Amino acid sequence: MSPTERSDTERDRDLIVDRIYEIALEPSTLEEFIDFWHDAAFETDISDFNTVYKSHLDRAESFLQWGEATRPDLSAYLRPYDNLAGFVVSRSLSIEASNSGAQSAFGVRAGDTMHQLSLPDDLRDALIDAVQDVSKKTTQTEKILRTDLARKGGAMLFRVVRINEHDETDPSVLIVSTHFHWRDQIGTLLQSLFQLTDAEQNVARLLIEGQDTNAIAQHRKTSEGTVRGQIKSIIAKMNLRSQKDIIRLIMTLGDFPKSVFANEVAPPAAPTLSKNWLEGEVWKPFKNITLTDGRTLYYHDMGPQTGHPVLFSHMGSCMVRWPRSMVRMAFDHDLRVICPIRAGYGLSDNADPASDTFDTVRKDCMQLLQFLKISKLPYVVQGSDFPFAADMIANQTGVITELIGIGARPCLPDGKSIDGLGRWQSFFSSAARNSPQLVSFASKAVMAMCKRIGPEAMLRQLCKDSPADLALLEVDEIRQTLIANIDLMAGKSHNAARAFAREYTAFQENWSDRIAATRDIPVHIYLAEEDPTLDIDAIPQLEDAYPWMSFNLVQNAGLALVFQRPGTWVPIMAEAAKRAASATSFTL
């Protein structure tokens, strides 16, 4: 057969092989592969995927693991500059890593290019030239650029230096500016230690940014005399001698670790909780228990320890932690939120590969509840986790008193899912049905991609089909929480690829028989209009199939629904938890 006579299927298969190896060498090309996967002509002929591509997937997976093992941790170069704006770029001008200072000051995000930097054209061009100069094989490996800040009445310096010298063929470049990153803890320290007012803190912040009194007055829409008076007040309160001393001391305060408040003692009652204590509550360490099979299970225990408990699931993206405002709501509503970190996520040990996924999740949850001496409680599930709740209710009668699905939904009675048109979701669902090995490889590629471009860039990739989800990333406390959660899935020391693939494969089973058990308890389902994983046109079918469930469509909300309407969900959880507590108890 001549090359021109080869079938479309054969040409597709050659292209697939090429792209499998591309993913192994550069995990971010997984997205291009997913685009190809959605070609209808290809999807009709994938039943033999494992057989045809097994050897290629095996080799590509080895390449992928080797590449991750040898790739330097570029974010490590940013750690000494936590209080400044810093980022790392490749020779090709792609942003490889950035810290929060660079993100807030210049909109620098991993995965972008330098051409997208929010800087004046002449400064951006000068930085690009400097990067290209120092990345060449010359004796000059560092440059310093100075720019005047016309709007701020000051100046800013940029240090451009070549790094990872061990790879001279593809060096990266570190860029650090003198832009000081004002963390929330700095303002808290200035208020608690020196009693600086909000206005005085704002003036101090503008001084740090290089603004003079005239620029500060214009920024604050006040007079220079007022600004000078505020500076004198700051000097007096901080027992300093000059404006320079203010800058020097505050920059020193910026060196305090982010966990500076983690060990503070909590006040005895919720109404007197301070913001500082809440910060520690948000970021407190996870707890753990040893299971009967010897594995370690970690879990997060939020809210008052004497509060009414709910069991909370974290989805495949590991949405475990809540932001400060939601944690405060939990205390206000006397709600204790218990979130087991499933096997293979975070630091929880992986389950035996031969074990049943549903059995593992159910038994792990039951052992945790027994350890905590909790006999009954509501189950709050997110996203694709609904099968875990249905399985728990069907096999542990009386333990779950109510089921609250936030973005979670049952399958149809014949086992058919109501997946939406989101490319990632439909790819993993289709692959799981036809090629578990491809799901395993793709899951590892997703984790590698996340580590390479960073958790925030990964979040933006996953949320790009939902304006409501993207909007969350503009809220600082929520963005920080989401990034920390994603880190539990694909962080520097975490890799949930095996668990993620196991769960996706298990979800393709027909588990609809377990849904019948939910008719004996209240079931409330809340679905998001912008959730790319959901086909909202299928909601009437669910309502017809499960008349005992209530279905509610939430407008202007997406995949991260639980973080978009906390003022709705926390009271609903709290009321369900109170109802469980008032019911007749029994011993597990």
Secondary structure, DSSP 8 states (H G I E B T S, - for coil): --GGG--HHHHHHHHHHHHHHHHHH-GGGHHHHHHHHT-HHHHTT-TTHHHHHHHHHHHHHHHHHHHHHHS--GGGGGGGGTTEEEEEEETTSBEEEE-HHHHHHH---TT-BGGG-SS-HHHHHHHHHHHHHHTSSSS--EEEEEEEETTTTEEEEEEEEEE-TT-TTS-EEEEEEEEE---HHHHHHHHHHH---HHHHHHHHHHHTT--HHHHHHHHTS-HHHHHHHHHHHHHHTT-SSHHHHHHHHHHHTTS-TTTTTT----SSGGG--HHHHHHHHT---EEEE-TTS-EEEEEEES-TTSEEEEE--TTTT-----HHHHHHHHHTTEEEEEEE-TTSTTS----TTS-HHHHHHHHHHHHHHHHT---EEEEEEGGGHHHHHHHHHHSTTTEEEEEEES-----TTS---B-S-HHHHHHHHHHHH-HHHHHHHHHHHHHHHHHH-HHHHHHHHHTT-HHHHHHTTSHHHHHHHHHHHHHHHSSS---HHHHHHHHHHHTS--GGGGGGGGGS-EEEEEETT-TTB-GGGHHHHHHH-TTEEEEEETT--TTHHHH-HHHHHHHHHHHHHHHHHS-----
